[in-house]
Amino acid sequence: MTTDTPARLLQLLSLLQTPREWPGGELSERLGVSRRTVRRDIDRLRELGYPVQATKGSDGGYRLVAGKAMPPLVLDDEEAVAIAVGLRAGAGHAVEGVDEASVRALAKLEQVLPSRLRHRVSTLQAATTPLTSGDGASIAPETLTVMASCVAGRERLRFAYRSGDGTPSRRLTEPYRLVSTGRRWYLVAYDLDREDWRTFRVDRVAEPYATGARFTPRELPTGSAAEFLRQSMFRRQETYAFDVTFAAPAEFVAARLPAWLGAPEPIDEHSCRLRSSAGDSVEWLAVRIAMVDCEFVVREPAELVGYVRDLGARLTRAGGGSAESGGSAESGGSGEGGLTGPSRT
């Protein structure tokens, strides 16, 4: 019998978070208390904001349902380890959809994990190898969690940094946001030594250290960390404009390309056009466009047109067919290149 009310409430909450309906009699047996005590404990949980739904009947049941706010969760050891491992695996690469919010969740979870569970998480991750990984460099999850904690806590962050040419330096910053491009993680922060805003590739960061010194956030010039990163990246590297037409609705194409490549413009309900700029290699962009899985035509630049045409011929030969150099009538002649896929029209 659980006589400690807080401990009993946590045990009851843990049971209710299992997606099923619990008869009052079964809860009474599990907790070793009377049904009347179970009803009182249910009322206490409701007062704390947990939406517990009761059903009528000879042995009325209880179920935790969705409410207006997200109440605190109670996880057992196995659930906590599983969630931490999953978040770590996603945070190690800048996977689309795994953004700063998931890294903050990982930071919160690892902060309260008992040492025995933290050791299990590290051991399990070290003993497994993912079949696939992101396009960018891998990052230690601990690096991201330290940064995310400093962003959320408005705490100054110190770290070692290696620039693109390999020059080492030490930085003291006021971190603003972590941004994922779908390939890499970047930190947008105010560099106190240089007295200016900077972006840092997280895979070039080492020894991140939370100083404990709090700061009042400054106003970012662009207002958006993602926009600041985009402008910063385009200033630092040579970019080129590209123009691609897809034989698929704009929504279909947008869902299959990184948002930072731009938004496709609808031509009609069956096709769209994407005109934007990129700083990545034409090889990477060609493969990324082909992964949209629909017919498309590349209109510019000439380097991308040529690479798409060569790639198409190479893939045709790899599939046992034959391909001749040069454009076809469907691809728009010598000035355009395209790869065909399943038609979306």
C-alpha positions as CSV (number, residue, x, y, z in Angstrom):
1,M,0.0,0.0,0.0
2,T,1.3,3.4,-1.0
3,T,0.6,5.8,2.0
4,D,2.7,8.7,0.7
5,T,0.2,10.9,-1.2
6,P,2.7,12.6,-3.6
7,A,4.3,9.2,-4.5
8,R,0.9,7.6,-5.0
9,L,-0.2,10.5,-7.3
10,L,3.0,10.0,-9.4
11,Q,2.3,6.3,-9.6
12,L,-1.4,6.9,-10.6
13,L,-0.3,9.5,-13.2
14,S,2.2,7.0,-14.7
15,L,-0.6,4.4,-15.0
16,L,-3.0,6.9,-16.6
17,Q,-0.5,7.9,-19.2
18,T,-0.7,4.5,-20.7
19,P,-3.2,4.9,-23.6
20,R,-6.1,2.8,-22.2
21,E,-9.0,3.1,-19.8
22,W,-8.4,2.0,-16.2
23,P,-11.3,0.5,-14.2
24,G,-11.5,2.0,-10.7
25,G,-11.2,-1.4,-9.2
26,E,-7.9,-2.2,-11.0
27,L,-6.4,1.2,-10.0
28,S,-7.5,0.5,-6.4
29,E,-5.7,-2.9,-6.5
30,R,-2.5,-1.5,-8.2
31,L,-2.2,1.4,-5.7
32,G,-3.3,-0.6,-2.6
33,V,-5.9,1.9,-1.6
34,S,-9.7,2.2,-1.5
35,R,-11.8,3.3,-4.5
36,R,-12.7,6.4,-2.6
37,T,-9.0,7.3,-2.3
38,V,-8.6,6.7,-6.0
39,R,-11.5,9.1,-6.7
40,R,-9.9,11.7,-4.4
41,D,-6.5,11.3,-6.1
42,I,-8.2,11.7,-9.5
43,D,-9.7,15.0,-8.3
44,R,-6.2,16.1,-7.2
45,L,-4.8,15.4,-10.6
46,R,-7.5,17.4,-12.2
47,E,-6.7,20.3,-9.9
48,L,-3.1,20.1,-11.1
49,G,-4.3,20.5,-14.7
50,Y,-4.4,16.8,-15.8
51,P,-7.5,16.2,-18.0
52,V,-8.8,12.9,-16.5
53,Q,-12.0,11.6,-18.1
54,A,-14.3,9.3,-16.1
55,T,-16.8,6.9,-17.6
56,K,-19.9,5.7,-15.8
57,G,-20.7,2.0,-15.2
58,S,-20.7,-0.7,-12.6
59,D,-16.9,-0.4,-12.3
60,G,-16.4,3.1,-13.8
61,G,-13.1,3.8,-15.6
62,Y,-10.6,6.6,-16.0
63,R,-8.6,7.8,-19.0
64,L,-6.1,10.6,-19.4
65,V,-7.2,12.6,-22.5
66,A,-5.8,15.6,-24.4
67,G,-6.4,18.9,-22.8
68,K,-5.8,22.6,-23.6
69,A,-2.2,22.5,-22.2
70,M,0.6,20.0,-22.1
71,P,0.8,18.6,-18.6
72,P,4.1,17.3,-17.2
73,L,4.8,13.7,-18.2
74,V,5.9,10.9,-16.0
75,L,8.3,8.4,-17.7
76,D,9.6,5.1,-16.4
77,D,13.3,4.3,-16.9
78,E,12.9,2.5,-20.2
79,E,10.7,5.2,-21.7
80,A,13.2,7.9,-20.7
81,V,16.1,6.1,-22.2
82,A,14.2,5.4,-25.4
83,I,13.3,9.1,-25.8
84,A,16.8,10.3,-25.0
85,V,18.4,7.9,-27.5
86,G,15.9,9.0,-30.2
87,L,16.5,12.7,-29.6
88,R,20.3,12.2,-29.6
89,A,20.2,10.3,-32.9
90,G,18.2,13.1,-34.5
91,A,20.3,15.9,-33.0
92,G,23.6,14.4,-34.2
93,H,22.7,15.4,-37.8
94,A,20.8,18.5,-38.9
95,V,17.8,16.5,-40.1
96,E,14.9,18.5,-41.5
97,G,12.1,18.6,-38.9
98,V,14.5,18.1,-36.0
99,D,14.9,21.7,-35.0
100,E,15.9,23.7,-32.0
101,A,12.8,22.7,-30.1
102,S,13.8,19.0,-30.1
103,V,17.3,19.9,-28.9
104,R,15.8,21.9,-26.1
105,A,13.7,18.9,-25.1
106,L,16.9,16.8,-25.1
107,A,18.6,19.3,-22.9
108,K,15.8,19.3,-20.4
109,L,15.6,15.5,-20.4
110,E,19.3,14.9,-19.9
111,Q,19.4,17.5,-17.1
112,V,17.1,15.4,-15.0
113,L,18.2,11.9,-16.0
114,P,19.8,10.0,-13.1
115,S,23.4,9.1,-13.7
116,R,22.6,5.4,-14.2
117,L,20.2,6.2,-17.0
118,R,22.5,8.8,-18.6
119,H,25.2,6.0,-18.7
120,R,22.7,3.6,-20.4
121,V,21.9,6.2,-23.0
122,S,25.6,6.9,-23.8
123,T,26.4,3.2,-23.9
124,L,23.5,2.4,-26.2
125,Q,24.3,5.2,-28.6
126,A,28.0,4.2,-28.7
127,A,27.1,0.6,-29.4
128,T,24.8,1.3,-32.4
129,T,25.5,2.7,-35.9
130,P,22.7,4.3,-37.9
131,L,22.1,2.9,-41.4
132,T,21.7,6.4,-42.8
133,S,22.9,9.8,-41.8
134,G,22.3,13.4,-42.7
135,D,24.2,15.2,-45.5
136,G,26.2,17.3,-43.1
137,A,28.9,16.5,-40.5
138,S,27.9,14.7,-37.3
139,I,27.8,16.6,-34.0
140,A,28.1,15.4,-30.4
141,P,24.6,15.8,-28.9
142,E,26.2,17.3,-25.7
143,T,27.4,20.2,-27.8
144,L,23.9,21.0,-28.9
145,T,22.3,20.5,-25.5
146,V,24.8,22.9,-23.9
147,M,24.1,25.5,-26.6
148,A,20.3,25.0,-26.3
149,S,20.4,25.4,-22.6
150,C,22.4,28.7,-22.9
151,V,19.9,30.0,-25.5
152,A,16.9,29.2,-23.3
153,G,18.5,30.4,-20.1
154,R,20.0,33.6,-21.7
155,E,23.4,32.6,-20.5
156,R,26.7,33.5,-22.0
157,L,28.5,30.8,-23.9
158,R,32.2,30.3,-24.4
159,F,33.7,27.8,-26.9
160,A,36.7,27.0,-29.1
161,Y,36.0,27.6,-32.8
162,R,37.8,26.5,-36.0
163,S,37.1,28.7,-39.1
164,G,36.8,27.5,-42.6
165,D,40.5,27.8,-43.3
166,G,41.4,26.0,-40.0
167,T,42.3,29.0,-37.9
168,P,41.5,28.3,-34.2
169,S,40.0,30.9,-31.9
170,R,38.2,31.3,-28.6
171,R,34.8,32.9,-28.6
172,L,32.6,34.5,-25.8
173,T,29.1,34.9,-27.1
174,E,25.5,35.7,-26.2
175,P,23.7,32.9,-28.0
176,Y,20.5,33.8,-29.7
177,R,19.2,30.8,-31.7
178,L,20.2,27.4,-33.1
179,V,19.2,27.0,-36.7
180,S,19.1,23.8,-38.8
181,T,19.4,24.1,-42.6
182,G,18.5,20.5,-43.2
183,R,22.3,19.7,-43.6
184,R,24.0,21.5,-40.7
185,W,23.4,23.2,-37.4
186,Y,24.4,26.8,-37.0
187,L,24.5,29.1,-33.9
188,V,23.4,32.7,-34.3
189,A,25.1,34.7,-31.5
190,Y,26.4,38.1,-30.6
191,D,30.3,37.9,-30.4
192,L,31.3,40.0,-27.4
193,D,35.0,40.3,-28.5
194,R,34.2,41.4,-32.0
195,E,31.1,43.4,-30.9
196,D,29.0,42.1,-33.7
197,W,26.5,39.4,-34.7
198,R,28.1,36.2,-36.0
199,T,27.0,32.7,-37.3
200,F,29.0,29.6,-36.3
201,R,28.9,26.2,-37.8
202,V,28.2,23.9,-34.8
203,D,30.4,21.1,-36.2
204,R,33.4,23.4,-35.9
205,V,32.7,24.2,-32.3
206,A,34.6,22.5,-29.5
207,E,34.5,22.7,-25.7
208,P,31.3,24.6,-25.3
209,Y,31.0,26.0,-21.8
210,A,28.1,27.7,-20.1
211,T,29.7,30.6,-18.1
212,G,26.7,31.2,-15.8
213,A,26.7,34.9,-16.6
214,R,23.2,36.0,-17.6
215,F,22.5,38.6,-20.3
216,T,19.6,40.7,-21.7
217,P,19.0,39.6,-25.3
218,R,19.9,42.1,-28.0
219,E,17.8,42.9,-31.0
220,L,18.8,40.9,-34.0
221,P,19.2,43.1,-37.1
222,T,17.0,41.0,-39.4
223,G,14.5,40.0,-36.6
224,S,14.7,36.4,-37.7
225,A,17.6,34.0,-37.0
226,A,16.9,32.0,-40.1
227,E,16.9,35.1,-42.3
228,F,20.1,36.4,-40.6
229,L,21.8,33.0,-41.4
230,R,20.6,33.0,-45.0
231,Q,22.0,36.5,-45.6
232,S,25.3,35.6,-43.8
233,M,25.8,32.4,-45.8
234,F,25.2,34.3,-49.1
235,R,27.7,37.0,-48.2
236,R,30.4,34.5,-47.4
237,Q,30.1,32.2,-50.4
238,E,29.6,32.4,-54.1
239,T,26.0,31.8,-55.0
240,Y,24.2,31.2,-58.3
241,A,20.6,31.6,-59.4
242,F,18.7,28.5,-60.6
243,D,15.4,28.0,-62.3
244,V,13.5,24.7,-62.3
245,T,10.0,23.8,-63.4
246,F,8.3,20.7,-61.8
247,A,5.4,18.7,-63.2
248,A,3.8,18.5,-59.8
249,P,1.8,20.9,-57.5
250,A,3.7,23.5,-55.6
251,E,2.7,21.9,-52.2
252,F,4.0,18.5,-53.3
253,V,7.4,20.0,-54.3
254,A,7.7,22.3,-51.3
255,A,7.2,19.3,-48.9
256,R,10.1,17.5,-50.5
257,L,12.7,20.3,-50.6
258,P,14.5,22.2,-47.8
259,A,12.6,25.4,-47.0
260,W,15.8,27.4,-47.4
261,L,15.9,26.6,-51.1
262,G,12.9,28.8,-51.5
263,A,9.2,28.4,-52.2
264,P,8.0,27.1,-55.5
265,E,5.5,29.3,-57.4
266,P,2.4,27.6,-58.8
267,I,2.0,27.6,-62.6
268,D,-1.3,25.7,-62.5
269,E,-2.7,23.0,-60.3
270,H,-0.4,20.4,-61.9
271,S,2.9,22.3,-62.1
272,C,5.1,24.9,-60.4
273,R,8.4,26.8,-60.8
274,L,11.2,27.3,-58.4
275,R,13.5,30.3,-58.9
276,S,16.0,30.9,-56.2
277,S,19.7,31.0,-55.3
278,A,22.0,28.4,-53.8
279,G,25.6,28.2,-52.6
280,D,25.9,24.4,-52.6
281,S,27.6,22.5,-55.5
282,V,25.5,22.0,-58.6
283,E,26.0,18.2,-58.1
284,W,24.3,18.3,-54.7
285,L,21.5,20.5,-56.0
286,A,20.9,18.3,-59.0
287,V,20.5,15.2,-56.8
288,R,18.3,17.1,-54.3
289,I,16.0,18.2,-57.1
290,A,15.8,14.7,-58.5
291,M,14.7,13.4,-55.1
292,V,11.5,15.4,-55.4
293,D,10.3,12.3,-57.4
294,C,8.5,14.0,-60.3
295,E,9.3,15.1,-63.8
296,F,11.2,18.4,-64.0
297,V,13.1,20.7,-66.3
298,V,16.2,22.7,-65.3
299,R,16.3,26.1,-67.2
300,E,19.4,27.6,-65.6
301,P,22.3,27.9,-64.8
302,A,24.0,26.2,-67.7
303,E,26.3,24.3,-65.3
304,L,23.3,22.7,-63.6
305,V,21.6,22.0,-66.9
306,G,24.7,20.2,-68.1
307,Y,25.2,18.2,-64.9
308,V,21.5,17.1,-64.9
309,R,21.8,15.9,-68.5
310,D,25.0,14.0,-67.7
311,L,23.5,12.5,-64.6
312,G,20.4,11.4,-66.5
313,A,22.5,9.7,-69.1
314,R,24.6,8.0,-66.5
315,L,21.6,6.7,-64.6
316,T,20.1,5.4,-67.9
317,R,23.2,3.5,-68.7
318,A,23.3,2.2,-65.1
319,G,19.8,0.8,-65.6
320,G,20.8,-1.1,-68.7
321,G,19.6,1.4,-71.3
322,S,21.4,3.7,-73.6
323,A,21.5,7.5,-73.6
324,E,23.0,10.0,-76.0
325,S,24.3,13.4,-75.0
326,G,22.1,16.3,-75.9
327,G,18.6,17.6,-75.0
328,S,15.3,16.1,-76.2
329,A,12.2,17.9,-77.3
330,E,10.6,17.3,-73.9
331,S,13.6,18.6,-72.0
332,G,13.5,21.8,-74.0
333,G,16.4,21.3,-76.4
334,S,20.0,22.2,-75.8
335,G,19.3,24.9,-73.3
336,E,17.5,22.8,-70.7
337,G,18.0,19.6,-68.9
338,G,15.7,17.3,-67.0
339,L,15.2,13.9,-65.4
340,T,11.9,12.1,-65.7
341,G,10.2,10.4,-62.8
342,P,6.6,9.3,-62.0
343,S,4.2,11.8,-63.4
344,R,2.1,13.7,-60.9
345,T,-0.3,15.0,-63.4
